[in-house]
Amino acid sequence: MKLEIELIPQTAWGENLRSMFTASQWTKIRNAVYKKYDNKCTICGAEKGKDVKRLNAHEVWEFDDKTNKQILVNIIAVCDRCHGCIHYGRTQQTSKELNDPSILERINEHYMKINNCDEAKLTMDIFNAKLLWMQRSTKKWELDISKVFDIVDI
């Protein structure tokens, strides 16, 4: 699986599965996702407990720009580095807030390594993701999580 920058539209921030379920329900969902992917990052293959301390249950959304629907299509296990690349905007903000450019540098290096690309390609991918983010951030999105229990068996 390729590592992609997925900037969630600003108008959809805070709208996620974790906020829709109780803590214990979300824990069951996360654990089912980790089990489904053998406790390995779906993108880079890093193994929990061996290569990385933890994994994240990352929600994969499809955006229907005609109907303004944000549709849950998958939940995957990802390591912190891949998750930082996917949520590049949040990583940029954290790097600024902590005044620690090395955070962003590590994420950039990981992105280029996993995608076997150079800095120019990374810059173009960031630009395209931000352009799409700006366009989508002008709309209000309706969440469709109807497939959640088809995706995760709990």
Buried (B, 14 or more C-beta within 10 A) or exposed (E): EEBBBBBBBEBBEEBBBBEEBEEEEBEBBBBBBBEBBEBBBBBBBBEBEEEBEEBBBBBBBEBEEEEBBBBBEBBBBBBBBBBBBBBBBBBBEBBEEEEEEEBBEBBBEBBBEBBEBEEEEBEEBBEEBBEBBEEBBEBEBEBBBEEBEEBBEE
